[in-house]
Amino acid sequence: MEQSQQHNGAPKEQESEHAGESEGHVERGYTSSKDDLLSRLAKIEGQIRGIKRMVEGDRYCIDIITQISAVQAALGKVELSLLEGHMLHCLLGHGGGPDTPEAQTAEVMSVVARMMSK
């Protein structure tokens, strides 16, 4: 599911073009590495909590910024892992990705453009 921001700033679930698929029954590109991804995300979650504690504890600005950069790098690795799995699995017809090479290219280029605009 894709997310957008509600008017109050909280993520709001939106249906993607593949939302009709049963999430529990379709193997995704990340299925084989799901445990690793969840472990990475748990570590990132811990880093975020640590940053919050740093702000609460009035830590030095540069130290906080350094930790934020580390979180962004960790999220970037998760993002690349997901994109790689998508390209190796979903775009080969196994996970509900677009059918035509043109649509596949457009989808991947859209994601890459978002990744590069950060």
C-alpha positions as CSV (number, residue, x, y, z in Angstrom):
1,M,0.0,0.0,0.0
2,E,1.2,3.5,-0.8
3,Q,1.0,6.2,1.8
4,S,0.1,9.9,1.5
5,Q,-0.1,12.5,4.2
6,Q,-3.5,13.3,5.8
7,H,-4.2,16.9,6.6
8,N,-3.0,16.2,10.2
9,G,0.4,14.9,8.9
10,A,-0.2,11.3,9.8
11,P,0.3,8.6,7.0
12,K,-2.9,7.6,5.3
13,E,-3.2,4.2,3.6
14,Q,-4.0,4.5,-0.1
15,E,-4.8,1.8,-2.6
16,S,-2.0,1.2,-5.1
17,E,-2.7,-0.1,-8.6
18,H,-1.9,-3.6,-7.2
19,A,-4.1,-3.3,-4.0
20,G,-6.6,-5.8,-5.2
21,E,-4.1,-8.6,-4.8
22,S,-4.3,-10.5,-1.5
23,E,-1.3,-9.3,0.4
24,G,-0.9,-12.6,2.2
25,H,-1.0,-14.8,-0.9
26,V,1.3,-13.0,-3.4
27,E,5.0,-13.6,-3.1
28,R,6.9,-10.3,-3.3
29,G,10.4,-9.5,-4.3
30,Y,11.4,-9.1,-0.7
31,T,9.7,-12.3,0.6
32,S,13.0,-14.2,0.7
33,S,14.8,-11.4,2.6
34,K,11.8,-10.3,4.7
35,D,13.5,-11.3,8.0
36,D,16.6,-9.3,7.2
37,L,14.5,-6.3,6.1
38,L,12.5,-6.4,9.3
39,S,15.7,-6.6,11.3
40,R,17.1,-3.6,9.5
41,L,13.9,-1.7,10.1
42,A,13.9,-2.5,13.8
43,K,17.5,-1.2,14.1
44,I,16.4,2.0,12.2
45,E,13.5,2.3,14.6
46,G,15.9,2.1,17.5
47,Q,18.1,4.8,15.9
48,I,15.1,7.1,15.6
49,R,14.3,6.6,19.3
50,G,17.9,7.4,20.1
51,I,17.8,10.6,18.1
52,K,14.6,11.6,20.0
53,R,16.5,11.0,23.3
54,M,19.4,13.0,22.0
55,V,17.0,16.0,21.3
56,E,15.4,15.5,24.7
57,G,18.8,15.5,26.3
58,D,19.9,18.7,24.6
59,R,22.8,16.9,22.8
60,Y,25.1,18.8,20.4
61,C,23.5,19.7,17.1
62,I,26.1,18.1,14.9
63,D,25.9,14.8,16.8
64,I,22.2,14.7,16.2
65,I,22.6,15.6,12.5
66,T,25.3,12.8,12.2
67,Q,22.8,10.3,13.6
68,I,20.1,11.5,11.2
69,S,22.5,11.0,8.3
70,A,23.1,7.4,9.5
71,V,19.4,6.7,9.6
72,Q,18.9,8.1,6.1
73,A,21.8,5.9,4.8
74,A,20.3,2.8,6.5
75,L,16.9,3.6,5.0
76,G,18.6,4.0,1.6
77,K,20.0,0.5,1.9
78,V,16.6,-0.9,2.7
79,E,15.1,1.0,-0.3
80,L,17.8,-0.3,-2.7
81,S,17.2,-3.9,-1.4
82,L,13.5,-3.6,-2.0
83,L,14.1,-2.1,-5.5
84,E,16.5,-4.9,-6.4
85,G,14.0,-7.6,-5.2
86,H,11.3,-5.9,-7.2
87,M,13.3,-5.9,-10.3
88,L,14.5,-9.5,-10.0
89,H,11.1,-10.9,-9.0
90,C,8.1,-8.7,-9.6
91,L,9.2,-7.4,-13.0
92,L,9.8,-11.0,-14.2
93,G,6.1,-11.6,-13.8
94,H,6.1,-13.2,-10.3
95,G,4.7,-10.4,-8.1
96,G,2.1,-8.4,-9.8
97,G,4.3,-5.8,-11.5
98,P,3.6,-4.2,-14.8
99,D,3.4,-6.5,-17.8
100,T,5.0,-4.5,-20.6
101,P,8.7,-3.5,-20.8
102,E,7.6,0.1,-21.3
103,A,5.4,0.1,-18.2
104,Q,8.2,-1.7,-16.2
105,T,10.7,0.9,-17.3
106,A,8.4,3.8,-16.4
107,E,7.7,2.3,-13.0
108,V,11.4,1.8,-12.2
109,M,12.4,5.2,-13.5
110,S,9.7,6.9,-11.4
111,V,11.1,5.2,-8.3
112,V,14.7,6.0,-9.2
113,A,13.8,9.7,-9.8
114,R,12.2,9.9,-6.4
115,M,15.3,8.3,-4.8
116,M,17.6,10.7,-6.5
117,S,15.5,13.8,-5.6
118,K,16.2,13.3,-1.9
